[in-house]
Structure formats: structure tokens, C-alpha cells
Amino acid sequence: MNDTLNQVEHTPPVHKRILDILPGISGGVARVMIGQPFDTIKVRLQVLGQGTALAAQLPPSEVYKDSLDCVRKMVRNEGPLSFYKGTVAPLVGNMVLLGIHFPTFSYVRKQLEGDDHYTNFSYTNTLLSGAAAGAAGSLVSTPVELVRTKMQLQSAASSASDEFYKGSVDCFKQVLSKYGIKGLYRGFTATVLRDMQGYAWFFLGYESTVNYFLQKAGPGLHSKADLNYMQVMSAGVVAGFGLWGSMFPIDTVKSKLQADTLATPQYRSTYDCLSKVLKSEGQAGLWRGFSAAMYRAIPVNAGIFLAVEGTRQGIKWYEENVEHLYGGVVGPATPAATS
């Protein structure tokens, strides 16, 4: 018998694809469940923070001085569950998004430099791969974040307005029926620019930190599987700081565009929004909510990569120990007896 026939894998292709995207899905769930309250505070400060153009039109109870003031007023006026407004859209969307981001990053990076990433670590290739992942993901993140932004800004006081939604699904349906695909993709240019910039530095932060830990691991071949969970979470936190630190101003523009009324929009385009913010609010207008975003980066991105790498390790264990139940044979097969 040819010895190469002893290495066989019969896993169905569809089953294998599911295993490939599971780490990203688990990271997406972790991102939303941990990060949604921080993101709600960030968006409210970006759009309704003291000094914004919209704040002058609102009662003091709906204007926020800082993160703590936002927390106090939301709890008092809307209850603690208000921090999770609009969770459905990002929960579904982020499972898809990280199922796009991580595979796209890995694919582009492999095309640029093959499988050996850490012997000759390339900052340029990592940035390019991350930017490609962000661009691919923006096709999903734009409508997801439009729905989330509108739900996050909605309060009981807005129930009499033309743009009031019962929930994320109702918001999606109303925007699609009234304004079509163009309405769902309001802020697309800003989102693409934000995601390309942000995820370039997100993945660079993570991969360069991983590379540092692997180089310090001593002689021999090492991989991500050799890292402990504290190292994985540390790399995730660096990734989060890279993400938000690099793209926060354009995220503010994106939030203002998507919060804008679709019927009679105040901003004509990304550039028009940026110009008006700088004119009316100055540079500070682009950075409102930054502290909430950076606080968010610590638990959220530690959780994302812990979930991603933990799932990868679980899949590895599964492939080595359980996959044969589905008809696959992993590793050397037992040679057939001969007489």
C-alpha cells in the first residue's frame, strides 16, 4: 500500500468552511456583548455630547458632559438596559464581520508572504492585509452600524418623531422601505476609510505583539498555540488601542452621518460633515467619546482574541479527537492487516 494513502481526510468541504469561520464568529459575539455599553456611550457623546451642533436643540437631560454624566443620565432616564439598545444588529453583524475580517486578513497575508509570518515579520504586509480585511468588512459594517447608531440614540422622548423604531429589525425594514439600499449605506465612504485605517493598525498591533512574544520564547519553532491566555489578551488590548487610536476622528464623522435624519439630512457627504464639524465644534468635536472608546478597547479586544484563539484551540482538539465521528480520519490511519 502506498504510504501516502495513510494520510486521509474525508471532512466535507462545507463542514470545513464552518470550522474556518467559527473563531471569527465567537470573537464577534464577545465583542458585542462586552463592548455594546461602551459603544453606546461613545456614540451618544459623539452626537449628543456638550458642544455638538445637535446638543443646542435638546433639553439638558439629553445632553452629556462626559462618559460618567452619560452613564448617570441613561440609567436615570432610560434604565440600565438602555446601554444594550440596538444589540441585535451588531450581534448578528459582528459574527459575520469577524468571520470576514480574520479569514480575509489571513488570505491576503498568505498571498503576500506565504505561511512563514514570524521568521521575517513584515509590518507593511500586515498593514496591507489588515486594510484589505477592513475594506471587505465595511460592506457589512455600514448597514449594521447605521441600524445600531439609530437605535443607540433613540429614547422615549423621540417616540413622536418620524424616525422612531420598535427595534433593530423594524429599523432595518423602515430604512430599506423608505430610502432603499442607499439609505442603509448612508456613511459608506466614511466607514470604508475608517475600517481600512482601523483594521490595518488593529491587526498590526495584534500580530506585532504576538511576534514579540514568540521571539522571546527562546530557540525552536513556536506558534500562536504556544502563547498563554494572558499573552493573547495583552496582544488583543494592543490591537484595540491601535484600532481606536488610529481612526477615531473618522469614526465620529461616520457616527454623525448615520445619526443624521434620512428625510432631511444635515450633511451632504463625508467631506461636508467633516467641514461642518470642524467649523462649528473645532478639533475637539472629532474626539468626543474617545475615552469611552479606549476604555472599551481593554476588555473588548482582550475578549475578542481570547474567544478567537480559544475557539481555534478547541477546533484543533476537535479535529484531532472527534472529527472521525463525521467520517474523517485525521493523522496516520491504521494499516490494514495483511495475511
N, C-alpha and C positions, 0 to 999 in steps of 0.2 A: 504494500500500500504506500502511495506517495505520502511522505510525512507532512506535506503542506495541507493535506486534506484533514489533518487532525486539528487544524485551527479553523473553526467554522462558527459563523454567527448567523442565525436564521431570524433575527429580530425583524419584524415587519417594518418597512420604512416609515409608515405613519406613526407607529409606536415610538420609533427612534426620534422623530421630529418632536414629539410631545416631550420626551426626556430632554431634548436640547433646549426647549424654551421654558421648562419648569423653573430653573433658577431665577430667570428674569421675572416670572410671574410671582414667585414668592417674595422677591425684592420689592415688586410693585405693591403688594399687599402691605408689607412692612412700612414702606414709605408713606402710604396714605394714612394708615391707622395711627402711626406715631406723629406724622407731620401735619395732618389737617388742621388742628387747632392753631399751630404756629402760622400756617399759611393763611388762615382766615384773618388773624391779627395783622399780618403783613399787608394783605390786600386792603383791609379797611383803613390802615394808616396811609397806604399809597393813594387811595381815592378819597377818603373822608377825614384824613388827618388835618390837624390845625394848620392853617396856612394854605391849604389846597383851594383851587377855584370853586369846587363844589361845596366846601365847608361853609362859605359865606352865605349859602342859600338854605342852610339847615339849622334846626334848633341846637343849642349847646349839648343836649343829651345824646345827639347823634354825631358829634364831632369829637375826635380823640386827640389828646395831647401827646401821648406816648403809649408804649405797649401795656404798661400797668393800668393806665387810665382806660384803655380799650377793654382789657380783661374785666375790670370792675363794672364798667357800663354795660357790657354784653351780659354778664352774669345777672346784674340787677334788672335790666330791661327785657332780656330775652331768655334768660336761663342758661345753665351750663351746656345744654345740648346744642346751643346755637353755634358753638365752635365747630360742630360737625355738619353744618349746613353744606349741602352740595357734595356730600361724600360719595354718593353713588357714581357720579360721572368719573371722578378721578380713580375710584376703586377699580372700576372696570377698565378705564383708560390706561392706568399705570401698569396693570397686569399685562396689557398689550404693549405699552410703551417699553418697559424693560425687557419684554420678550422681543422687541425690535432693537433696542439700544445695545444690549450685550452681544447678541449674535452678529449685528452689523459691525460693531467695533472689532470683534474677533475676526470676522471675514476680511474686512479691509486691511487690518493689520497683517494678517497672514499673506494677503496678496502682495503687500509691500515688503515683507521681510521673512516670510516663511514661518516655521514653528519655533525657532530659537530666539525668543524675545529678550532674554535676560543676559545672554553672554555678551552681546553688543547692543545694549539698550539704546533706542533711538527716541529722543524727545520729539523730533519732527514727525516721525511716523506715528507716534502715539497721539500727538495733537491732530494730525490729519485724520486718523481713524476715528477719534472722538468727535471731530466736527462732522464727519460723514454720518456717524450714528445719530447726532443731534438733528441733522437735516432730515434724515429718514423719519425720525420720530415726530418731527413737527407736523407732519401730515395728520397724525392722530392727536397730538397735544393741543393743536389750535382749537378744534371744536370742543374737546374735553374741557379745556381751561376757560373757554367762553362760558360754557354752562356753569362750571364751578364758580367763576367770578360773579356771575349774576346771582347765583344762589347765596354766595357768601355775603353779598351786600344787601340782600333782601331782609327786611324787618317787618314787623307787624304794621309799622307806620306807612309802609309802601304798598299795602294791600289795595289801596284805592287807585293806584297808578295803572297806566296802560300795560306796563311791563311787570306784572305780578305772576309768579309761577307756583303751582302747588308742590312741585318737586323737580328733581333733575330731569326726569323723563318728560314731564309736562313742559319744562323749559325748552328742551331739545325739540319737541314737537311744535311748539308755538313758533320758535325762531325759524325752523325749517319751513313751516306752512306759510308764514308771513313774509319771510325775507330770503328763502331758498338757501342753497349751498353758500352763496355769497355772505349771507348773514352769519352762518355757522363759522365761516372762515374770516370773520372780522378780526383784524390784528395779525393776519398770517405773516406778513413781511417781518413785523417785529418779533414774532415767535420764532421764525427761521433764524434770524440774526441772533436772537437770544440763545437758542438751543445749540447752534453751531459753536458760538463762543463759549457757552457754559459747559457743554459736554466735552469740548476739547480739553479744557482745564480740569474737568471732573475726572476723566479717565487718566489724564497725565498725573494728577495728584495721587490717584489710587495706585497706578502702575509704577510710578517712580518710588513711592513709599514701599511697595511690595519688593521692588528691585533692591532697595536699600536693605531691607530685612534679609533678603536671600543672599546678598553679597556678604552680609555679616554672619551668615550661618556657618561659615567655615568651608573647608575643602569638600569636594564631591558635588554631585548633581543634586539640585534642590528645585522644588516646585511649590506652587501655592499650597499644595496639600501639606507641606511641612510647616506652614505657619500656624501659630496658635491663635485662638479666637481674639485675644487682646491685640495682637498684631493686625489681624484682619479688621477689627473695629477701628483701630488707630488709622489705618490706611483709608478707611471709609470716611472718617472725620476730615482728614486732609482733603479728600475728594470733594466733600461737601463745601468746605471753605473755598476750594478752587472754583466750584460751580457758582456759588452765590457772590463771591468776591469779584469774579470776573464779569458778571453780566447783570448786576442788579439794576443799574440805570435803565437799560433797555427793557428789563422786566417791568419796571414802573410804567414805562410808556405802553407796553403791552397790556398791563392791567387797566390803565386809563382808557385805552381804546376799547377794550372788551367790556368795561363798565359803562361806557357811553351808551346813551339811548340809540337804538337802531332806527327809530322812526325819524328823529331829527338830530342826527349826530353833530356833536360839537367839533369833532376832529375829522378832517378830510382824509388824512393819511398818517403814516408813521412820522414822517418829517414834520407835518403840520402840528401833530401832537407834541413832538419834542420842542418845536419852536415856541408853542404857546405855553408849555410848562416852564421853559427857561425864562420867558418874558414875564410871566405872572408870579412864579414861585422861586425863580433862581435855581442855582445848582442844588440847593437843599431839597428842592421839590423832587429831584430824581432819587434821593436817598432815604426818603421816609419809609420806615418799616425795616430798615437794614438790620438793626439789632435783632429784631424778631427772626429774620431770615438766618442770621448767623447762629443764634441760639438753636434754631431749628436744625441746623446742619449737624450739630453734635449727636443727638440721639437718632435722628432720621437716617443719616448716612452710615452710622455705626450699625443700625438695624438692617439697612438695605444689604450691605455687604456680608453681614453675619448671616442673613437669610439666604443670600445668593451662594456664598461659599458653603454654608451648611447643607443646602439642598444639593449642591454639586457632590459633596462628600456622601450624602445619602444615596444619590444616584449611582455613584461609584460602588458603594456597598451593595446596592440593589443589583447592578449588572454582574457583580462577582458572585452573589449568593442566591439571588431569587429569580433572575431573568430566565433561567432554564424552564421555569413553570409555564412560560409563554411559548415554549418551543425553541428557544435559543440555546446554544451551547457556548459558554464563554470559557476561554482558556483551552488547554490541551484536552482533547477528547480521549476517552479510554480506548486503546486499540482493541479491535475485535479479536476475539480468541481464534486461534488457528489450530487445526488438527493435523 
